[in-house]
Amino acid sequence: MPTLTRRRAGGARLLGVGAYRPRRVVSNDDLCAAIDSSDDWIRQRSGIVSRRHAGPDETIPAMAAAAGRDALEAAGVAPGRVDAVVVASMSNLQQSPPIGPEIATRVGSGRAAAFDLGAACAGFCHALAVADGLICAGSAEHVLVIGAERMTDIIDPADRSTAFLFADGAGAVLVGSGERPGFGPVVWGSDGTRAGLIGHPETWLAVRDKPDFWPTMRMAGPEVFRWAVQEMAPLARSAVAAAGLEVADLAAFVPHQANLRIIDKLAAALGLPPAARVARDVVSAGNTSAASVALALHALLDCPDPPRGPALLAGFGAGLSYSALVVELP
């Protein structure tokens, strides 16, 4: 009986990283009046100093395509060589069509397979795992992975628990085949019993049934904080072990940019080596959900002395969904 051939030799690797940050910079003072807060309170609670808010023309497809083109340019790969485009987002307000095909066309990869992936703040790491699988199975040579969000569309600007945290932007990476693996196995999971900690308490049906109503995302901040600190450090260590490495081998740690206090506690719990770089893009970018890991990775690699070697990426958020994997930096 003939045997099917699926996996190709070698593995997936990061080839290029791109980003798009909205033009408008919003300080803590710009938000304080609406949420009865202060710059000091916001910094102590989250570590955030500023964030970006998208303008009317900075739609999710527009930002995603700009980040995607940036990643392709960084990799030196033409858009026509992209076989698949995977878009992670939780803030697209149009139920259908999915935004993946539009973004692929804007990038110049209009004939590529294109689809959306919904795993909220874990979405980018989930999408990387999908890209790794597509390449290792021989289904694609190049996969463009994009995280893009306009979180300001789905939060209440007067909600003291979310208005200062969430922001807008897009990040992208091009994943391609290589002679040797550049991705460790993903370690991921979910906990639907805690789905109510982050999300919309009402569906879009409420817009039809209630006058002057707009459903906005809510979050149980203290509970999410405790869950992330307790659960993500063991998961991250498992991802390092699955890659056949020790924490001491890591050159960088790029977690979801949820909150600076969470990032610092996770970094301390992992026991990272002194030379390892920890992404803290949240200070100037806020929490951009599915875009945050890609944006933070871009910021690390765009500095004068970028890290080289294995980086631990971790995403976690609404669902609850979570994932972590080690990748070789380009």
Phi and psi in degrees as a GROMACS rama.xvg file:
@    title "Ramachandran Plot"
@    xaxis  label "Phi"
@    yaxis  label "Psi"
@TYPE xy
-64.6006  148.585  PRO-2
-103.703  130.903  THR-3
-69.8182  142.446  LEU-4
-104.945  122.85  THR-5
-123.243  -55.9546  ARG-6
-83.1124  140.985  ARG-7
-97.0625  158.972  ARG-8
-66.8854  153.996  ALA-9
87.1917  -137.892  GLY-10
-178.775  -170.959  GLY-11
-91.3287  148.103  ALA-12
-141.939  151.337  ARG-13
-75.4666  127.334  LEU-14
-107.659  -29.4719  LEU-15
-165.173  151.073  GLY-16
-127.273  137.287  VAL-17
-134.863  167.268  GLY-18
-154.571  154.616  ALA-19
-136.538  123.193  TYR-20
-114.677  127.491  ARG-21
-55.7189  154.707  PRO-22
-66.9745  -35.5573  ARG-23
-82.7935  120  ARG-24
-94.3543  127.548  VAL-25
-115.738  119.189  VAL-26
-83.5961  168.536  SER-27
-61.6382  -39.8299  ASN-28
-61.2431  -30.6325  ASP-29
-65.0601  -23.6424  ASP-30
-101.908  -18.0239  LEU-31
-61.1277  -38.3092  CYS-32
-62.8023  -39.7964  ALA-33
-70.7356  -25.5361  ALA-34
-117.226  12.7383  ILE-35
51.0035  57.3635  ASP-36
-135.691  -167.127  SER-37
-145.909  161.096  SER-38
-58.8586  -43.006  ASP-39
-62.1712  -44.3793  ASP-40
-61.906  -44.6903  TRP-41
-64.6275  -43.2555  ILE-42
-64.4267  -42.0524  ARG-43
-67.2565  -36.4399  GLN-44
-77.5205  -35.4627  ARG-45
-130.961  -20.6579  SER-46
81.4974  -0.373502  GLY-47
-81.2436  132.715  ILE-48
-106.189  -38.1643  VAL-49
-154.008  170.064  SER-50
-154.537  172.481  ARG-51
-110.842  135.817  ARG-52
-115.491  131.501  HIS-53
-74.5098  144.48  ALA-54
-87.101  176.416  GLY-55
-56.0807  -34.808  PRO-56
-84.3251  -10.5158  ASP-57
-92.8698  69.7195  GLU-58
-76.6229  169.299  THR-59
-60.5197  -47.7119  ILE-60
-61.4604  -39.2664  PRO-61
-65.3382  -46.0348  ALA-62
-67.4728  -41.1002  MET-63
-62.5906  -43.9433  ALA-64
-65.0217  -39.4857  ALA-65
-62.9127  -43.6043  ALA-66
-65.5417  -39.4909  ALA-67
-63.7734  -43.5364  GLY-68
-63.5721  -36.7686  ARG-69
-63.1494  -41.7527  ASP-70
-65.6754  -40.8969  ALA-71
-64.5818  -41.4231  LEU-72
-63.0709  -42.0368  GLU-73
-62.556  -34.4032  ALA-74
-84.0657  -16.7542  ALA-75
71.0608  33.4455  GLY-76
-117.753  133.23  VAL-77
-71.1707  144.785  ALA-78
-55.534  -31.9684  PRO-79
-68.861  -11.4815  GLY-80
-91.2583  -0.537116  ARG-81
-79.351  128.545  VAL-82
-95.9999  -24.611  ASP-83
-151.985  144.824  ALA-84
-123.994  121.136  VAL-85
-114.979  121.371  VAL-86
-113.477  119.251  VAL-87
-98.8049  125.003  ALA-88
-162.056  149.63  SER-89
-122.685  -0.0318232  MET-90
-113.699  6.02882  SER-91
-67.4961  125.536  ASN-92
-89.518  -8.89313  LEU-93
-95.8515  118.411  GLN-94
-62.8865  -42.4137  GLN-95
-149.548  151.045  SER-96
-74.8197  165.342  PRO-97
-62.3426  154.114  PRO-98
-85.2496  -13.1276  ILE-99
-54.4225  -51.9271  GLY-100
-60.4877  -40.3258  PRO-101
-62.2578  -42.437  GLU-102
-65.7248  -42.1287  ILE-103
-58.7348  -42.5616  ALA-104
-65.1267  -42.3516  THR-105
-62.4688  -35.8494  ARG-106
-70.5866  -27.1444  VAL-107
104.388  13.5564  GLY-108
-114.895  47.4395  SER-109
-65.2599  -18.076  GLY-110
-96.6076  -0.817672  ARG-111
-73.507  152.079  ALA-112
-61.8933  138.577  ALA-113
-145.239  132.253  ALA-114
-155.642  160.776  PHE-115
-94.7499  151.753  ASP-116
-131.317  123.694  LEU-117
-110.25  98.7311  GLY-118
-138.81  27.0547  ALA-119
52.534  -131.89  ALA-120
-68.8261  -16.6769  CYS-121
-88.7818  -2.71507  ALA-122
-60.0975  -39.8854  GLY-123
-66.2228  -44.2529  PHE-124
-66.7131  -37.3607  CYS-125
-59.8787  -44.2809  HIS-126
-65.9962  -35.0873  ALA-127
-61.757  -40.91  LEU-128
-64.4247  -37.3735  ALA-129
-64.4956  -43.84  VAL-130
-61.2364  -43.3092  ALA-131
-58.4597  -44.4612  ASP-132
-64.6394  -40.8879  GLY-133
-61.9574  -42.061  LEU-134
-72.6142  -44.6951  ILE-135
-67.0956  -27.5528  CYS-136
-79.4009  -10.0556  ALA-137
84.0571  13.4313  GLY-138
-86.2759  -14.8415  SER-139
-153.427  150.92  ALA-140
-98.794  -36.9599  GLU-141
-135.494  131.253  HIS-142
-125.65  125.746  VAL-143
-94.8495  118.26  LEU-144
-108.414  126.307  VAL-145
-129.877  135.614  ILE-146
-113.808  124.645  GLY-147
-142.266  132.883  ALA-148
-144.07  144.563  GLU-149
-120.581  75.6416  ARG-150
-64.8745  -23.7049  MET-151
-65.4984  -16.1823  THR-152
-78.0141  -20.8858  ASP-153
-118.209  10.4534  ILE-154
-117.38  159.791  ILE-155
-88.8591  118.102  ASP-156
-63.6106  -10.8571  PRO-157
-104.807  4.24751  ALA-158
-83.1058  114.677  ASP-159
-67.1018  -17.8212  ARG-160
-92.2057  -17.0517  SER-161
-127.212  -26.2323  THR-162
-61.3987  -33.9494  ALA-163
-85.5834  -15.2011  PHE-164
-85.1692  -47.918  LEU-165
-92.1949  149.977  PHE-166
-151.037  -171.167  ALA-167
-123.303  157.979  ASP-168
154.4  178.819  GLY-169
-148.044  142.508  ALA-170
-134.972  153.861  GLY-171
-148.361  153.963  ALA-172
-136.597  146.635  VAL-173
-99.653  126.339  LEU-174
-108.302  130.974  VAL-175
-136.807  170.334  GLY-176
-78.3415  148.672  SER-177
-138.606  170.267  GLY-178
-71.6274  -23.7674  GLU-179
-136.822  156.348  ARG-180
-63.0825  136.7  PRO-181
-116.923  7.45426  GLY-182
-125.428  134.469  PHE-183
-84.5046  167.066  GLY-184
-62.2932  141.685  PRO-185
-74.9208  142.449  VAL-186
-116.699  116.53  VAL-187
-147.184  173.941  TRP-188
177.149  -169.579  GLY-189
-155.567  163.457  SER-190
-144.051  86.9165  ASP-191
-67.7678  -13.7416  GLY-192
-69.7117  -16.8111  THR-193
-112.885  24.9925  ARG-194
-60.2622  -28.7575  ALA-195
-74.3763  -5.05887  GLY-196
-71.387  -31.7673  LEU-197
-139.261  127.787  ILE-198
153.478  -175.123  GLY-199
-90.4027  119.857  HIS-200
-68.9268  -18.2266  PRO-201
-130.373  154.145  GLU-202
-85.7037  174.808  THR-203
-66.6514  -14.9246  TRP-204
-60.4204  -27.6927  LEU-205
-63.7352  -27.7437  ALA-206
-64.7999  -37.0957  VAL-207
-74.6193  -35.5879  ARG-208
-89.9199  -19.0909  ASP-209
-121  132.439  LYS-210
-72.4379  143.2  PRO-211
54.3299  43.9781  ASP-212
-121.95  140.853  PHE-213
-137.1  114.557  TRP-214
-69.7199  128.166  PRO-215
-121.428  156.125  THR-216
-73.6062  140.354  MET-217
-122.524  156.694  ARG-218
-145.55  135.162  MET-219
-87.3058  84.6332  ALA-220
-53.2151  -53.5471  GLY-221
-60.3543  -39.2346  PRO-222
-67.2851  -41.7302  GLU-223
-64.621  -41.2373  VAL-224
-57.5427  -49.7365  PHE-225
-63.846  -42.5135  ARG-226
-61.377  -46.6574  TRP-227
-62.1107  -44.832  ALA-228
-66.6126  -40.3867  VAL-229
-76.3771  -38.7949  GLN-230
-94.3174  -32.0851  GLU-231
-78.5661  -30.2611  MET-232
-63.1723  -47.4371  ALA-233
-62.1995  -38.4293  PRO-234
-63.4952  -43.1653  LEU-235
-63.0316  -41.5449  ALA-236
-63.2491  -36.7398  ARG-237
-64.281  -37.0232  SER-238
-66.774  -38.0149  ALA-239
-64.531  -45.1211  VAL-240
-63.9771  -39.5883  ALA-241
-63.1713  -28.4259  ALA-242
-81.4398  -1.94534  ALA-243
77.5599  25.5611  GLY-244
-120.953  170.601  LEU-245
-108.36  156.835  GLU-246
-56.5897  -33.9192  VAL-247
-63.3075  -17.024  ALA-248
-82.8432  -11.6699  ASP-249
-72.9896  137.843  LEU-250
-94.7131  -21.7166  ALA-251
-158.241  155.352  ALA-252
-128.472  119.408  PHE-253
-124.108  85.6016  VAL-254
-85.8451  165.367  PRO-255
-52.2469  134.025  HIS-256
-86.8026  68.011  GLN-257
-81.1682  -41.2946  ALA-258
-171.286  133.842  ASN-259
-62.3892  -34.6789  LEU-260
-65.0686  -39.6011  ARG-261
-64.6497  -45.9173  ILE-262
-57.4482  -47.7513  ILE-263
-65.9487  -38.763  ASP-264
-67.8851  -39.2754  LYS-265
-65.7112  -42.4185  LEU-266
-61.5897  -41.7799  ALA-267
-66.8413  -40.8128  ALA-268
-66.0233  -31.613  ALA-269
-74.2775  -24.1963  LEU-270
68.5952  47.8496  GLY-271
-63.0853  150.096  LEU-272
-66.7169  153.364  PRO-273
-56.184  -32.2556  PRO-274
-80.2683  -13.0651  ALA-275
-68.3017  136.169  ALA-276
-90.8868  134.857  ARG-277
-110.781  125.095  VAL-278
-73.6685  127.085  ALA-279
-130.623  43.204  ARG-280
-63.7968  -19.8882  ASP-281
-56.8732  -27.7281  VAL-282
-58.073  -40.0832  VAL-283
-113.598  -3.54629  SER-284
-118.859  -13.8986  ALA-285
68.8139  -167.572  GLY-286
-94.4743  109.907  ASN-287
-105.969  25.4703  THR-288
50.7132  -120.212  SER-289
-66.1246  -14.5594  ALA-290
-89.2366  -12.3267  ALA-291
-68.5304  -41.1375  SER-292
-66.1479  -43.429  VAL-293
-65.1977  -42.2294  ALA-294
-64.2522  -41.3692  LEU-295
-67.3421  -38.2188  ALA-296
-64.3993  -43.1541  LEU-297
-60.534  -43.2476  HIS-298
-61.8023  -39.5206  ALA-299
-64.3766  -43.1414  LEU-300
-79.2233  -16.7036  LEU-301
-89.2445  -1.01049  ASP-302
-81.6425  165.036  CYS-303
-60.5143  -28.6122  PRO-304
-127.291  73.9348  ASP-305
-69.8825  150.382  PRO-306
-70.5916  153.874  PRO-307
-133.271  138.446  ARG-308
123.003  -160.307  GLY-309
-78.5837  137.458  PRO-310
-122.833  137.765  ALA-311
-93.1313  120.372  LEU-312
-108.438  140.886  LEU-313
-146.029  133.449  ALA-314
-126.628  148.29  GLY-315
-161.466  144.505  PHE-316
169.866  -151.177  GLY-317
-50.2909  140.054  ALA-318
143.908  -53.9271  GLY-319
-71.5529  138.858  LEU-320
-125.299  149.801  SER-321
-155.435  151.216  TYR-322
-161.027  152.988  SER-323
-150.653  144.702  ALA-324
-158.279  157.03  LEU-325
-103.078  133.871  VAL-326
-128.809  150.432  VAL-327
-82.5872  126.004  GLU-328
-69.8576  145.469  LEU-329
